[in-house]
C-alpha cells in the first residue's frame, strides 16, 4: 500500500511540475494543443475536398507567431462553424502546428419514405438538407422538427420521423427520412368551465373548432390547431359581449393530449360576469351646426336593451359615414362607456369630434402580381387627396376581402411627406380565382341531375367573371355562358350577358316538351348595402314540341315556335344573414316586365315576393313570407303556355308541380294561370343532434291559388278553374350535409279543388364538389 501511495504522490508532483498532457479534449469532438513555442510551419491533414488554403483562412494562428491556446480555441470553433467537418484536432508537434480534420460527407440525394398524406415535393420544400450539400447532423435534426411541424399542422400529432444515413463511396451519403404519419389527432371533447347562462352545446356552436365525428371527413375544423383555438377565444368574447356580458373574459384555453395520443381534450375556462343593459344612450358633438336630433335615428341601440358591443361598433361606423356625408371631413366618433355596477347598466355617449386633419397622400399597393391596381383602387372608399378616415379604411378592407380574390388583405397607415399627410399601404396575397365544380343531385321536380361548371372570378386580373355551365337531368337540361363586368365603363354598375339553351320534359304535367334558346343583357347597381336594382333584356325563342296525340286541345294549339323580347326590372332589399338556414333578416323583391318590342308575344308581367326571419328562442327560427304575380296580354295578343304561371311542388307543398290552377277536365293537363299568390309560415327547430351537424326540423303551413285563363284556354269549354285558396300543412327535415343540402318534406292538403293533383312527399338533394 505504501508503494502505491508513493507512486501516486510522484505522479501528482510530475503533473504539477510539467503541466497537463499535450492535448486537452474539448466538448464536441475537437481538440487543441496546450503547449507553447513559436510556430514555424502549419500542416493540414485529412482533407479531401476542402482546399488547404481554405482551412488556413479560418485559423487564428500564423507561421512565425507564438502558439496561443485561446487563438487555437477560436480556430477550432471557426472550423466547426463551417459545417464542413465532423471532427477537428489542432496539435502542436514540436514547432509544427498540425491541423487534422475529418470532413462531413456530401448528400447524394434526399428521399422520403412512408408518407402518403403529404407529398414529397411539399416536404422537400420545407427541409434544409439538399442534394450536393454537406451533411450535418444539426441540420438533419432541424429538418426532422420541420417535418413534424407540418404533420402537426395537419392534425397528425402521432407522426414520427427517423432519419437514416446510407453511406456511399467517395464520401457521399443518401439521406432518407422514414416517416410514420399516424392517424389524424382530432378533438375528442370540448368542455367549458364557468358557464352558467349558456350550455356547453350553445358555446360549441359559437366557436370554429368542433368535436371529431364520422361525418366531418370533408372538414379540418375537428383537428387541433393552436391558431384556431386563439380565434375561438375571440369568437367567445364577441358572443358574450353581444349578449350583454361586458365583463366576460376567457381565463384559459387548454388542450390536453389524451394518454393514447389519439385525440385532444379542449377545455375553455371562462368568467361570464354580470349581464348589463344599455342605460342612457346619447350623442354629443363639438361641431357647430350639427343637429344631434337628426343623428339619433341612426342609433342602432336603445335604453333598456341588452348591451351589445357589436351594435355599438355599428353605430360608430354609421355615425362616421353620416357626419362625413354632411360635409364634415375630419370626423372621429368615440363611444364613451360608463359601467354602473349598482344597477347593471352601461351608459354610452357617442362623442362626435373633429379628428386630426390628415389627408391621404398616396395609396401604395403591393403583392398583386395578377390583379390590376385599378381593380383594388375602385373598392376603396378613399382616394388620394381625401381626408383620412379610419372607418372608410376599414370599410375598404372589408370590400377587398369580399372580392375573394385575395387570401390575405392588410391595410396600414404610414407617415407621409408632411405631418398632415399619410400614406395607405395595401398588402395583398392573391389566391386562385378559377373554379371547376361537378355536381349531382335529385329532386322530385327535376329528377336526377348532374352538372359541371367552369368559372373564373378574376378574368385576366380585371375583376371580370366568366362562367360556363352544363346541367343535365332526366327532366331538364341547361347550357349557359355568362360574363359579368362589375364596373362597367368604370362606373359602380355591374353589366353582363347570358347565352342559354334549355329543354324541359313536361310530359307528366301537360303532355309536351319545350326547349328555349336565347340571350340576355343585364345591368345592376346597389343603392346601399342591402338595396339593389337590376335591369335585363331577354330575347328567346321557345319551341313546344313532342305534343302527345291525347294532349289537351289547348296544348296542341300552343305547339310550335314563339319569340319573346322582354325588358324587366327588379329591385330588392335583402338583409338576410345567410342564404341557407337563415336566422334573421328579410327579403323584399319586385319584378316588372314587358314583352312585345319584337317577337310574337306581347304582355305585361309583375311578380313580388317577401320573407321575414326572426329567431324566437335559442336555435328556433320562425319565418313568414309570400309571393304574388300577374301576367296580362295587350294589343290583342294571347298568352302561350311558356309565359303563364305554374304553381305547385316547391312553391306550394302538398301539390304536384302544376298541381293547382286551370286544368283540362278531359286530359287532366295543367294549363297554367295568369294570376297567383302563395304564402307560407315555417318554424325551424333543432332535433337534438349536435348543432354543427346541421340537421333541423321544419313545421310549415302553405296557402296559395292560381287562376285566370290565357290564350286558347279562355275559349275552351273543357277547362276547369277557380280562385279557391288551397291550404296544406306538414313537416320536414333539412340537413346541410357535406354533400350539399338535403331536404325531405311531408305535406297534407287541407283545402283543395277536386281536380287538383296532390303530392305528399318531396325530396331534394344536390351538391357541388
C-alpha positions, 0 to 999 in steps of 0.5 A: 500500500505504501508503494502505491501511495508513493507512486501516486504522490510522484505522479501528482508532483510530475503533473504539477511540475510539467503541466497537463498532457499535450492535448486537452479534449474539448466538448464536441469532438475537437481538440487543441494543443496546450503547449507553447513555442513559436510556430514555424510551419502549419500542416493540414491533414485529412482533407479531401475536398476542402482546399488547404488554403481554405482551412488556413483562412479560418485559423487564428494562428500564423507561421512565425507567431507564438502558439496561443491556446485561446487563438487555437480555441477560436480556430477550432470553433471557426472550423466547426462553424463551417459545417464542413467537418465532423471532427477537428484536432489542432496539435502542436508537434514540436514547432509544427502546428498540425491541423487534422480534420475529418470532413462531413460527407456530401448528400447524394440525394434526399428521399422520403419514405412512408408518407402518403398524406403529404407529398414529397415535393411539399416536404422537400420544400420545407427541409434544409438538407439538399442534394450536393450539400454537406451533411450535418447532423444539426441540420438533419435534426432541424429538418426532422422538427420541420417535418413534424411541424407540418404533420402537426399542422395537419392534425397528425400529432402521432407522426414520427420521423427517423432519419437514416444515413446510407453511406456511399463511396467517395464520401457521399451519403443518401439521406432518407427520412422514414416517416410514420404519419399516424392517424389524424389527432382530432378533438375528442371533447370540448368542455367549458368551465364557468358557464352558467347562462349558456350550455356547453352545446350553445358555446360549441356552436359559437366557436370554429373548432368542433368535436371529431365525428364520422361525418366531418371527413370533408372538414379540418375544423375537428383537428387541433390547431393552436391558431384556431383555438386563439380565434375561438377565444375571440369568437367567445368574447364577441358572443358574450359581449353581444349578449350583454356580458361586458365583463366576460373574459376567457381565463384559459384555453387548454388542450390536453393530449389524451394518454393514447395520443389519439385525440385532444381534450379542449377545455375553455375556462371562462368568467361570464360576469354580470349581464348589463343593459344599455342605460342612457344612450346619447350623442354629443358633438363639438361641431357647430351646426350639427343637429344631434336630433337628426343623428339619433335615428341612426342609433342602432341601440336603445335604453333598456336593451341588452348591451351589445358591443357589436351594435355599438361598433355599428353605430360608430361606423354609421355615425362616421359615414353620416357626419362625413356625408354632411360635409364634415371631413375630419370626423372621429366618433368615440363611444364613451362607456360608463359601467354602473355596477349598482344597477347593471347598466352601461351608459354610452355617449357617442362623442362626435369630434373633429379628428386630426386633419390628415389627408391621404397622400398616396395609396401604395399597393403591393403583392398583386402580381395578377390583379390590376391596381385599378381593380383594388383602387375602385373598392376603396372608399378613399382616394388620394387627396381625401381626408383620412378616415379610419372607418372608410379604411376599414370599410375598404378592407372589408370590400377587398376581402369580399372580392375573394380574390385575395387570401390575405388583405392588410391595410396600414397607415404610414407617415407621409411627406408632411405631418398632415399627410399619410400614406395607405399601404395595401398588402395583398396575397392573391389566391386562385380565382378559377373554379371547376365544380361537378355536381349531382343531385335529385329532386322530385321536380327535376329528377336526377341531375348532374352538372359541371361548371367552369368559372373564373372570378378574376378574368385576366386580373380585371375583376371580370367573371366568366362562367360556363355551365352544363346541367343535365337531368332526366327532366331538364337540361341547361347550357349557359355562358355568362360574363359579368363586368362589375364596373362597367365603363368604370362606373359602380354598375355591374353589366353582363350577358347570358347565352342559354339553351334549355329543354324541359320534359313536361310530359307528366304535367301537360303532355309536351316538351319545350326547349328555349334558346336565347340571350340576355343583357343585364345591368345592376347597381346597389343603392346601399348595402342591402338595396339593389336594382337590376335591369335585363333584356331577354330575347328567346325563342321557345319551341313546344314540341313532342305534343302527345296525340291525347294532349289537351286541345289547348296544348296542341294549339300552343305547339310550335315556335314563339319569340319573346323580347322582354325588358324587366326590372327588379329591385330588392332589399335583402338583409338576410344573414345567410342564404341557407338556414337563415336566422334573421333578416328579410327579403323584399323583391319586385319584378316588372316586365314587358314583352312585345318590342319584337317577337310574337308575344306581347304582355305585361308581367309583375311578380313580388315576393317577401320573407321575414326571419326572426329567431324566437328562442335559442336555435328556433327560427320562425319565418313568414313570407309570400309571393304574388304575380300577374301576367296580362296580354295587350294589343290583342295578343294571347298568352302561350303556355311558356309565359303563364304561371305554374304553381305547385311542388316547391312553391306550394307543398302538398301539390304536384308541380302544376298541381293547382290552377286551370286544368283540362277536365278531359286530359287532366293537363295543367294549363297554367294561370295568369294570376297567383299568390302563395304564402307560407309560415315555417318554424325551424327547430333543432332535433337534438343532434349536435348543432354543427351537424346541421340537421333541423326540423321544419313545421310549415303551413302553405296557402296559395291559388292560381287562376285566370285563363290565357290564350286558347284556354279562355275559349275552351269549354273543357277547362276547369278553374277557380280562385279557391285558396288551397291550404296544406300543412306538414313537416320536414327535415333539412340537413346541410350535409357535406354533400350539399343540402338535403331536404325531405318534406311531408305535406297534407292538403287541407283545402283543395279543388277536386281536380287538383293533383296532390303530392305528399312527399318531396325530396331534394338533394344536390351538391357541388364538389 
